[in-house]
Amino acid sequence: MTRPTEALRPPTMADVAREAGVSHQTVSRVLSGHPNVRATTREQVTAAIERLGYRRNSAARALVTRRSRTIGVIAVDPTLYGPASTLAGLQEAARDEGYLVSTVTLRSGGGHALEDALDHLAAWGVEGAVAITPQRSSVQALARLAPPFPVVTVEGSHGLDIPGVSLDQELGARLVTEHLLATGHETVWHVAGPEDWLESAARTEGWRTVLEEHGIRPPRVLRGDWSPLSGYHAGQELAGLALAGRGAAPVTAAFVANDQMALGVLRALREAGIRTPRQVAVAGFDDIPEAGFFPPPLTTVRQDFTAIGRRSIQLLLEHIEGTASGVEHIVVEPQLIVRASTRSQDGA
């Protein structure tokens, strides 16, 4: 006997799966119009949807037209500037192509969280999805899943069999490190982001490669968590080293892996009585809107989030339409923005 509360509860995808005698994943594939579903199975699921009245206003329409004109976006940790700006770029590009966007935000990108996000988007009948997965663990978890629709990743090169778009993070780090060396510094210290972030790893690699190409032994890496507070703590350590004047690697220049941490570094140096850039030059990464108003204005690397969003949506649509030429990885070039925080050693 059905309980009154159960009778009032809207039917779920799991109810449809039980009614049709198929798996939860099969229902997701039918709802999204995935081609790899047998006709008889599709009919079973469609009939179960009809009997239960499951999402008649969205799923049934998608079943009839096979086109929802909706793209899904999965954003892991979108509170940070990079992921948030990427999300905005994707939404703008999708609207320009005449698509609606259904967004799922996640605090972490573990396998279960990503699978639930894909199921949620499948229930809404999206034709494909863009996953903003900047952590190594997130993109690896995504690679182990079998999405019921095309998926494109954004941020970080990952070497996996998934199409994606990313900024050339390593090139950005090379540009800023070369710039600091060219202004007269013997070496460049580095405040890196979290180890699991692909962007952080690529920026560290670009910095290290440039130093080694110049025959310079890289100083030890200081690490933060993208926040101004973590940059402040790293800046205190740099200030202590600079004032002590010890070691084979003088502290006269620092490349910080994002602008928010660079803000913390600048404050720590200022509190220690160290002038920027006369004593220690500081450069960041991202070119956040406030970067030009830091004390002093911050040299940084600009990411073209509009281009990243446009290329990601274009690549996803190619996979939706079946015109994509294999698993493509598109790289967008960064731009070095030079400001007063890295004025040359001779004062020019």
Secondary structure, DSSP 8 states (H G I E B T S, - for coil): ---HHHHHS---HHHHHHHHTS-HHHHHHHHTT-SSS-HHHHHHHHHHHHHHTTTTTTHHHHHHHS---EEEEEEESTTSHHHHHHHHHHHHHHHHTT-EEEEEEESS--HHHHHHHHHHHHHTT-SEEEEE--BHHHHHHHHTS--SS-EEEESS---SSS-EEEE-HHHHHHHHHHHHHHTT-S--EEEE--TTBHHHHHHHHHHHHHHHHTT------EE--SSHHHHHHHHHHHHHHHHHT-SSS--SEEEESSHHHHHHHHHHHHHTT--TTTT-EEE-SB--TTGGGSSS--BEEE--HHHHHHHHHHHHHHHHHT---SS-EEEE--EEE--GGG--TT--
